[in-house]
């Protein structure tokens, strides 16, 4: 079992930055991959970024060059640094852990945080 708690969301103007954190507990943190997803009102949950236990990362095209995913295995925490934010980044952001299969697909993840709201004003 893995328990996840996100923090760091908020309201920011376009062009601004936020850093999301996802604190994990339960199973050994360094043993599983993790991901960030987001869901805007009326839309399906979508992949944002993922990171393997060893630090390899992947991003959806719309955030490449603006967002950076990282993890600190000593602190059992994953991060999402979001720069140059745009209004279309507005969504509830979720962290997820331990995908079974493709980490691009939200259906692969069994463990989820409660979500944190990110709102970008124009």
C-alpha positions as CSV (number, residue, x, y, z in Angstrom):
1,X,0.0,0.0,0.0
2,X,1.0,3.6,-0.8
3,X,-0.4,6.7,0.7
4,X,0.1,10.0,-1.2
5,X,-0.5,13.6,-0.2
6,X,-0.1,16.5,-2.6
7,X,0.6,20.1,-1.7
8,X,1.7,23.3,-3.3
9,X,-1.2,24.3,-5.5
10,X,-2.7,27.8,-5.7
11,X,-3.6,30.8,-7.8
12,X,-0.9,32.3,-10.0
13,X,-0.8,34.7,-12.9
14,X,0.1,33.6,-16.4
15,X,3.9,33.3,-16.7
16,X,4.3,32.5,-13.0
17,X,5.6,29.4,-11.3
18,X,4.5,26.9,-8.7
19,X,6.0,23.8,-7.3
20,X,3.9,20.8,-6.4
21,X,5.0,18.2,-3.9
22,X,3.7,14.7,-3.3
23,X,4.7,13.0,-0.1
24,X,4.5,9.3,0.0
25,X,4.3,6.7,2.8
26,X,3.9,3.0,3.0
27,X,6.0,0.9,0.7
28,X,9.6,1.7,0.0
29,X,9.5,4.9,-2.0
30,X,12.5,4.1,-4.2
31,X,10.9,0.9,-5.5
32,X,8.2,2.3,-7.8
33,X,7.6,4.8,-10.5
34,X,5.4,7.8,-10.0
35,X,3.4,10.2,-12.2
36,X,1.5,13.5,-12.2
37,X,-1.9,13.8,-13.9
38,X,-4.3,16.7,-14.2
39,X,-8.0,17.1,-14.7
40,X,-9.8,20.2,-15.8
41,X,-13.6,20.6,-15.4
42,X,-15.4,18.6,-18.0
43,X,-12.3,16.9,-19.3
44,X,-10.7,13.5,-18.8
45,X,-7.8,13.1,-16.5
46,X,-4.6,13.5,-18.6
47,X,-1.0,12.5,-18.2
48,X,1.5,15.3,-17.3
49,X,4.8,13.7,-16.4
50,X,6.2,10.5,-14.9
51,X,9.5,9.5,-13.3
52,X,11.0,6.1,-12.7
53,X,12.5,4.9,-9.5
54,X,16.0,5.7,-11.0
55,X,15.0,9.2,-12.2
56,X,14.2,8.8,-15.8
57,X,11.4,11.1,-16.8
58,X,8.8,11.7,-19.5
59,X,6.4,14.6,-20.2
60,X,3.4,15.3,-22.3
61,X,4.2,17.6,-25.2
62,X,2.3,20.6,-23.9
63,X,4.5,20.9,-20.8
64,X,7.9,20.0,-22.2
65,X,10.4,22.8,-21.5
66,X,8.2,24.3,-18.8
67,X,7.6,21.6,-16.2
68,X,10.2,19.5,-14.4
69,X,9.5,16.3,-12.5
70,X,11.9,15.1,-9.8
71,X,12.0,12.9,-6.8
72,X,14.0,12.8,-3.6
73,X,14.1,9.2,-2.4
74,X,15.5,10.2,0.9
75,X,12.5,12.4,1.7
76,X,9.9,10.1,0.1
77,X,8.7,13.1,-2.0
78,X,8.1,13.8,-5.7
79,X,8.0,17.3,-7.1
80,X,6.6,19.0,-10.1
81,X,8.2,22.4,-10.8
82,X,5.9,24.4,-13.1
83,X,7.3,27.5,-14.9
84,X,5.8,29.8,-17.5
85,X,2.3,28.7,-16.5
86,X,-0.5,29.3,-18.9
87,X,-4.3,29.5,-18.3
88,X,-4.7,26.2,-20.0
89,X,-2.7,24.6,-17.2
90,X,-5.6,25.2,-14.8
91,X,-6.7,21.9,-13.4
92,X,-6.7,19.7,-10.3
93,X,-3.3,18.0,-10.2
94,X,-2.9,14.5,-8.9
95,X,0.1,12.4,-8.1
96,X,0.0,8.7,-8.6
97,X,2.2,5.8,-7.8
98,X,3.3,2.3,-8.9
99,X,1.8,1.9,-12.4
100,X,1.0,-1.5,-13.7
101,X,2.0,-1.2,-17.4
102,X,2.3,2.1,-19.2
103,X,2.8,5.1,-16.9
104,X,1.2,7.4,-19.5
105,X,-2.3,5.9,-18.7
106,X,-4.1,6.9,-15.6
107,X,-5.8,3.5,-15.6
108,X,-2.4,1.8,-14.8
109,X,-2.2,3.5,-11.4
110,X,-3.7,2.1,-8.2
111,X,-2.5,4.7,-5.8
112,X,-3.6,8.4,-5.9
113,X,-3.4,11.5,-3.9
114,X,-6.4,13.7,-3.1
115,X,-5.4,16.4,-5.7
116,X,-4.4,20.0,-5.5
117,X,-6.0,22.9,-7.4
118,X,-3.8,24.9,-9.7
119,X,-5.4,28.0,-11.2
120,X,-3.6,30.2,-13.7
121,X,-5.2,33.6,-14.4
122,X,-4.7,35.5,-17.7
